[in-house]
Amino acid sequence: MEIGLADAVAALRDELLEAAARGVGQDVEFKVGAVELEFAVELRKSAEAKAGFKAWVVSAEAQGAVEQGRTHRVTISLQPRQRGGGDWTVGRTRG
């Protein structure tokens, strides 16, 4: 299964939104700090990619099957923020 790097980050965003929705009205809330993501990616030429290459996340199962020289480790640090610029919290009361 091929997962684009943008899709992996979007999945994380969806999980954070789900966690926040589940926490509405709870007595405890958590401020979300920096989120570190580390991926093994494979760069491949793609007709779809405007720059000519696209980064595909390599699953742990598939990583052994891909040549080590063709995979790269990528670490991304994201700081989740609310649309207006405030800190993102899980368990906050909406409204």
C-alpha positions, 0 to 999 in steps of 0.5 A: 500500500502506498501512502503519500507523505501529505496523506500521512500528515493529514491522517495525523490531523484527523486523529488530533481532531478526533481526540479533541472531539472525544474530549469535549466536556471532560474535566481534564484537558491537554495542551498539545505540544510539538508533534514529532513524526519520523518516516522512512520514505522512498522517493520515486519518479512520478508523472503526477508529481509536478517536480518529478518526484513524490515521497511515499511513506514506507511501512515497516513491513515493506521497508525490508523489501525496499533497497536501503539506499533508496529509502530515506529517514525524514523527521517532521516537527509540527506544532498544532495550533488553532485556526486563530493562532491559539494553542490546540488542546484535547478535552476543551469545551467548545463554544 
